[in-house]
Amino acid sequence: MKESKFQGDLVKEIKERLPGAIVTKLDAKHIQGIPDLLILYNDRWGTLECKKDEYEMTHPRKNQPYYVDLMNKMSFSAFIFPGNKEEVLNDLQRALESGR
């Protein structure tokens, strides 16, 4: 599956799980390594770095681990790919609905 298809399907699923959420794509050209998606929900937020498969997840691009870790300390952030999607979305939903 292409990453763009996975990401598009993921946005739809996030909006179904978190009605009223704003999900927007971030620009890695502006900040190299910034996660792909920003999710705003009520007074909380999270970010997700999308990968098409496990290999890409275990071989991230420069600065991606730094920003995912930093943003996870601030709120919620994770790498996501088809193999861990349910677990990560459950964690995201829990974090944004109730706060860590």
N, C-alpha and C positions, 0 to 999 in steps of 0.2 A: 504494500500500500504506500502510495506517495505521502510524504509528510503534509502536503497542502490538503489532501483529502482527509487525512486523519484529523488535522487541525480544524477543518470546517465542520466535520461531524462532532468533534469535541465541543466546539462553541455551541452547537445546537443542544447537545446533552447538558451542558452547564446551565443554559437558559431554562431547560426543562426542570432541572433539579433545584435551581435557585430562581424562581420567578421574579422578574423585575431587575435581575442582575444586569449590569452593563459589562460586556466583554469586548475588549478592544485589543487590537494588535499593536505591539510596541515596535519601534524602529531600531533594529540593531545597527543601522548605519549611523544613527545619532550617538548611541552608547554601545560600543562593541561588546557583545556578550550578554546584553540585557535579555531577560526571558521574553518569549514570544507573545504571551497573552497576559493582560491585566484584567482581573475580575474585581469589579466594585459591587458590593452588596451591603445595603443599609450603611452602617458606619464602619464596615470592615473591608479589607481588600486582600487579594492574593495574586500570585503570578505563577505561570506554568511555562516551562521550557519543553516544547514538543519535539519528540524524536520519532522517526518512522519505525525503528526497531531497537532491539536490545544492544546491538553492536554500537549504533550511534549514541545510545544513552551512556554506554561505558567508555566512549571516546568523544567527549564533548569538545566543542571549540574553545579557543582561548577565552578566558574570563567568564565563561558560562558557570562553572562551579562556584566561582567567587560571588557572582550576583545571586545565584540561587540560594547559597548559604546565607549571604547578607540579608536578603529579603525574607528568608525563612525566620531569621532571628527577629526581624521587625514585625512580621505578621505571619504569612504562609507563603511558601514557595517550594516547588518540586519539579523534578524532571518527570515527564510522563511519556509513555509509549504504549502501544496496544496491550502489551503483556502485563502492565501494572496499572492500567487505566482505572479499573474499578476501585482498587485500593486507594489510589491517589484522589480520585473524585470523592470517595467517601470521606477521606481526611480533609479535603478542601471544604466539603459541605459542612462537616462537623465544626471546622475552624471558623467558617464565615457565619454559620447560624448561631453558634453559642460562644464564640471566642474560645481560644485554646482551652 
